[in-house]
Amino acid sequence: MRLPPARATIAIAAVTALAWVAAVLAGQTDRIAVLAGFIPARVGGLQIDGAAPVWLTPLSCTLVHAGIWHVALNLLMIVFCGRLVEASVGPGGVIVTYLVGAYVACAAQYAVAPHSGIPMVGASGAGSALIGAYALLYSRRRTTGWGPFSGQFLQIIWLAVAWIGIQLLVNFASGNVPGTPDGALIAAPAHVGGFLAGLALARPLLLFRYRGA
């Protein structure tokens, strides 16, 4: 099957890559991480001079990465899953999924560590929303209904549980992302939050597009 041009996905990936290159060339990656990263403690009132508005940091943090492997893995995830999701829900659907995923990811991270002063950076939370949408839209449903629960509902639950399990295992097995500074823990809650957002949005966006609502 020949897919239509994935303009929204390519645009997201291009902006993400260019932002990282610009930060590296400027030699300001650490400073930008503090000014543009999502810092949970800022929601509670922590002040940082020159930082982006806290409400904007769930988006700005997606443009900040800690190393080449960090940005490369996120770009691979965005391009592969985003292209296929865009073929189903359209460019607008991909953008909505990505943006909502970014905010839900940060909300999940805040819920787990509201007093943390460590900047959360990277597009993996928003990208996880694309993975969630991709998993739901393109996985073959083998789950049958059980009692009052439909097969589709149980499929969503199964995908959510599987992703949460993967994140817990990854977080337990490795405390660092390759190429990031020591102590830069994987933001598992953000990954889970983004994935759940993608699961929740996939079907409604698909119906919205093809029903012409």
N, C-alpha and C positions, 0 to 999 in steps of 0.2 A: 504494500500500500504506500503510495506516495503522499507524504504529509504536506499540508500547506505551509507557506513560509511562517516561521515562528518569530515574528517581528518583536513581540513583547518580550519573549524569552531572551532573544539576542540583545535587545536593548538593556535589560536588567543585567545580563552577564557583562556587557561591554562597559557599562557605568561602574560596575563593581570592580572589574579589572583595572580600568583607568584610574579609579580612586586609589587603589593600592599602589599602582606604579607611581602616581604623583606623590604619595606619602613617602615612598622609598626614595625617590629622587630628591625630595626635599630634606631627607634625613630626619623626619619628624614623626616616625611611626609611634614611638612611645608617648610623645606629647599628644598626638592626635587621639590615641586610645583613651587618654584621660578626658580630653575635651569633647570627644564625639561618641565615646562608648557609653553603654547603658550601665549606670552605677546605681544599684538598688537603694543605697543610703540617701541618694539625692532626692528620692521621692519623699523621704521623711524629713528633708530640710537641709541636708549637707550642701554647703555652698562651695563651688569651685569657680574661681575667677576665670572668665573667658570661655567657659564651657557652653556648649549648645543648650538651648532650653530643654529641660528634662523631658517634656512631652514629645520632643523631636528625636531624642536619642534612640528610641526603638528602631527608627529608620536610619539615622546616621551611623549607628553601630554596625549595620549591615555592610557599610562601605569601608570598614576598618578591619584589617586582618593582621595577625601577629607574625606571619611568615609565609614563605612561598608555598609550602605544602598546605598550609591552612587555606589560602585563597584558591589554590589549584583544586583541592578536593571539593570545596564549595562550588566553584565554577562548574566542575564536572557534574555535580549533583543537580545544579540549577539547569544546565543545558540539556542533560539527558531527560530528566523528569519533566522539566518545564515545556520542552518541545512537544512531548506527547500529551501533556495536560492541555496545552494551548490548542492542539488539534481537536480536542473534545469540547472545551468550554470557551474557546476563543481568546483573543488578546486581552480583552477586558477582564475575563474570568481569571486569567493568570495573574494579572496585576492585582486584582482584589485578593486572591488567595495569598499572594506574596506579602502584600501590605498588612492584611489582617494577621497572617502568620507571624510577622515581625512583632506586632504588638502583643499578641497572645503569648508568644515565646518569652518576651520580657516580663509580662505579667506573671507567668509561671515561675520564672527565675526569682522575681521579687517575692512571690508567695513563699518560696522555700528559704530565701536568704534576704529578708527585708533590710537588714542592717549592714550588709556587705558593702565595703568600699572598693572592691575590686572591679575594674571595668570589664564588662562583658562585651566582646567584640566578635564580629564575624557574621556571615550571612546564613549560618547553618540553622538557626531557628526559623527564619523565614523560608529557607530552602526545605526544611523538614515539612512545611505545609505543602509544598509541591510534591514531596515524596508521599505524604498521606493521601493527597488527591490522586496521584498516580496509582498508588496501591489499591485504592478503592475502585477506580475507573477501569483498570486494566487487569486486575486479578480475576481469575476464573472462580466464580462462586460455587464452592462445593458444599457449603453449609446449608442444611435443611432446617426448616422451622422447628421450633421446640416449644410446645405449650402455647402461651400467648405471644411468643417472640417469633418474628419473621426471620427467614434465612438471611435477608439483607441486614437486619439489626444484629444478628449473631456474627455475621461476617465483619461488621464494623467493630464489634467488641473484640473479636479474635485478632484483627489487625492491630488494634490499640494495645492489647495485652502483649502481643508479640513485640511491638516496637518499644514498649516500656521495658520489657525484659532485656532486649538488646542494649538499650541505653544503660541499664543498671550493670550489665555485664561489662560493657566497654568502660564505664566509669570506674568499676572495681578493678579491671585488669590493667588500666593505664591511666595515670593521673595527669598525663601531659599529651597535648597534641604535638606531633612532630613539627619542628620548626618554630615552636612558640617558646617564650621565656619560661624558665623554671617556675613551677607553681601555677601555671595557667591551666587550671582545671577545666575539663570538658563540662560545658553547661548542659548537663543532662536534663534538668527540668525544662529549659528552654526548648530543647529538641523535642521533648514529649509534648509540650504545649503547642508548638508549631505543627507537629504531626496531627494532633487531635483537631486543630483548626482546619487543616486540609481535609481530614475525614468529614468534618461537619459541613464544609462548604461544597464539596465535590458534586453531590447530587443536586442540591438546589441551583448551583450555577449551570449545571448541565440542562436542567429543566427550564431555567430562565432563558437560556440561549435558544433552545429548540421549540419552545412554546411561544417565543416572541413576546414574552411578558414585558 
